Amino acid sequence: MNVSILREHYMLALVSHDLKSSIHTTMGLSELWLMRLQHNNEHIDRQELIEDLDILISGSRDMLQLINNSLTAMRLESGMEAIELYWENELKEIFHNIGESFRPLAAAANIHLQTDIAATLPPVYWDTLKIRFHVIGNLLGNAMKFVEPGGKVVLSAWQEGEHIIISVADNGPGIPPAEREHLFHPAERVVEVTAERAFRCVRIGLYSANLFVEQHGGNISIEDGLDGRGVTFKISLPIDPLLQRPECGNC
């Protein structure tokens, strides 16, 4: 059995285990409230109900993210998910829109979201949709998940020579330097940063994001974050991937 198939089987086992645990939690809390609501003689604490509903919604979102990230990763592994390159002339506006799309989530979590986009950016030959949703969106979503209320997330983008640099930085709990090299490999050990299940879901998303960046001829590096805390994910993408390599087998 080749390495790719082994990784797929391992990811399926991890996802199945995590979904089973999350579903049991969701069912248990839902059944508890159904039983309490069916007994009208019991006083219902409205605030407690709101808090538990928020837990159920958050858990459902995590399960959906886990499924989506895993499906994307397996399609990439099997070669079924390829990039489609085209010229994008409104890169600055796209970065602005990405930031704005996350602003309600940041406000709800009491997180300060800042964007620092260069005044001018050149046209790029990318699969912009995949970079937007599977790469930048993934990194911003992860930052929102782990940064505490009152924290900060910064999305930056600028040009360096023939490359565009995209940075997502935060002042969250951070990741020890010795563990960073394992982040893009979901079958390896889990970093002890927060709840294991939540972070495993994030790692599968990072694995997919890294593969999409590599298909563009780019790379993702990990550095220290803001204010001496947190982490910074820095993406370097060539303006035109086809100029970086003679053949683009996955395009």
N, C-alpha and C positions, 0 to 999 in steps of 0.2 A: 504494500500500500504506500503510495507516494506521500510526500510531506504535506502537499496541499489538501489531500483528502483527510489525512490525520488531523490537520488543523480544523477542517470543517466539522469533523466528528466531535472534536473536543469543544468547539464553540457551541454546537448543538446541545451537548451534554450540559455545559454551563448555563446556556439560556433556558433549557428545560427545567433545570434545578431552580434557577432564580424566578422563573415565571410561576412555578408551582408554589414557592414560598410566598410570593406576592399575592397570588390568587387566594391562597388560604387566609392571608391577613385581610384581604378585601372582603371575602365571604364572611369571615368571622365578625368583623365590625358591622357589616351590612345586616347580618342576621340578628345581631344584638339590638340594633336600632329598630328593626322591624318588630321584634318581640316587645320592645319597650313602647313603641307607638301603638301596638295592638291592645295594650293594657291601658285604657284611658284613665284609670285611677292613679297612675304613676305620674308624678310631676316631671315635666320635661324641661331640662335646662337648655334654653335656646342657645346660649353661648357654647355649651359643650357640643350640641348638635352641629353648629357651624364649624367648630374646630375639627370634629370627626369627619364631616363631609369634605373639608379641605384636605384631610389626610387621604380620603378615598380618591379624590380627584387627582391629587399629586401622585399617588401610587399608580393610578391608571395611566397617567402621562408617562411615568417611568417605564411601565410595561410596554407601552406603544413605542417609546424611543428604543428600548432594548430590542424589540422585534424588528423595527425598521433598520437599525444599525446592523443587526445580525444578517438580515436579508441582503443589504447592500454589500457587506463584507463577503458573503458567500458568492454573490454574483461576480464580484471582482476576482475572487479566487478562481472561479470557473471560467473566466474570460467572457462572461455574458454582459458585463457592464463596461462599455467603452466610452471614451470621451469623443465629443463632436466639436471640433475646433471651428471658430468663426471670428471675424473681426468685430470687436466691441469698441465703440467710440466714446461711450459715456461712462467711463470707469469711475470718475469722481462721483457722479450722481448715484451709481450703483452702491458705492461704499456708504454714501450718505443715507440711502434708503435702507441699507442693512442696519445701520445704527438706529434709525427711526423705528424700524420694525421691532427692535428689542427694547425700546424705551418704556412702553407700558409694563413689560415684565420687570424691568429694573425698578421702576417706580413702585410697583406692588411689593417688591422685595426690599425696598428702601436701600437700593444700591445706586451709587452715582455712576452713570454711564457717560463717558466722554469720547468724542471722536476727534481725531487729529489727522485730517486728510490733506495731502499736498494740494496747493492751489491749482496746479496743472498736472495732468497725467496723460500719457500717450495712449493711442489706440493699442489694444492687445489682441493677440490671436489665441483665445482661450475657449474652453467650454465654460462660459461664465456662469451658467446656471449651476453646474456642479461645484464650481469654486465658491459660489455664493452660499448655496444651501448645505452641501456636504462638508465643506472645509471651514469657511468663516463662520457660518451659522452654527456648526458643530462646536467650534472653539468658544464662541460667545455663549452658547447655551451651557457649556460646561462651567465657564466662569460664573455665570449666574447661579448655577447649582451649588457651588462650594463657597463663594464669597459670603461672608456674614453680613447681616443688616448694618448699614452705615459704611460698608466697604466701597471699593472703587474698581471699575473696569474701564480700560482705555483701548479703543480700536484706532490704530494708526495705519497709514499707507503712504508710501513715497517711492520715488524712482531712484535707483542706483545703477547707472550705466544702462545695460540692456536688460535689467531686471526690475520688477516691481517687488517691493518689500511690504509685507502685511504683518502687523504685530497686534496680538491680543494679550494685554497685560492686566494683572489684577493684584490685589493685596490680600488674597485669601490665605488658606493654611499652607500653601506651597507644596513642593515635592522635593524630597532629599536628592541632591545631585547624583548619588550612587544609584538611585532608582530610575532616573529619567530615561536611561537607554532601554528600559523594559516597557515603556509606555505604549509603544506602537506594535506590541506583540501580545495579543489577547490570551494566548495559550501559556504565557509565562506567569510568574508569581504576581500576586496582587499587591499593590503598594498600600501600606498602612497609612492612609491619609484620612479616610472617613469610612463610612459603612462599606463593607467589602462589595456587597451586591451593587450599590449605586456606582462605585468606582469601576467595577468590571464592565458595566454598561457603557460608561464613558470610554474605557479603553478600546472596546470594539468600535466605537465611533471614531476614535483617534486612528485606529488601524486603517479604516476606510478612508479617512481624510488624507492620511499619509500616502496611500496608494494613488488617490486622485492627483495629489501634488506631484508624485513621481511620474505619473503618466504625462504630465505637462513638462517634464524635464526639470522640475524644481525640487526643493527640499524643505523640511521643517526642522528648526532647531529649538531647543528649550533653554531658557536663561532664567535668572532670578527676576522676581516681579517688582512691584511698586513699593516704595517706602521701606525697602529692606525686607519685604515679605512677599508671599505669593509666588507667581510664576509668570513668565512671558513666553508665549509661543510665537516664533518668528518664521514666517513663510517667505521664501524667495522663489519667485516665478519668472522665467524668461518672458519678455514681451512677445516673442514669437518662438514657440517651442521648436518649430521646424528648422530654425536657424541654428539651434543648439545641437541637433543630431540629424544626420543625413536621412535616416529612416524613422518613421513613427508607426511602429507596428500595431499599437493599440488605438490609433486615432481613427 
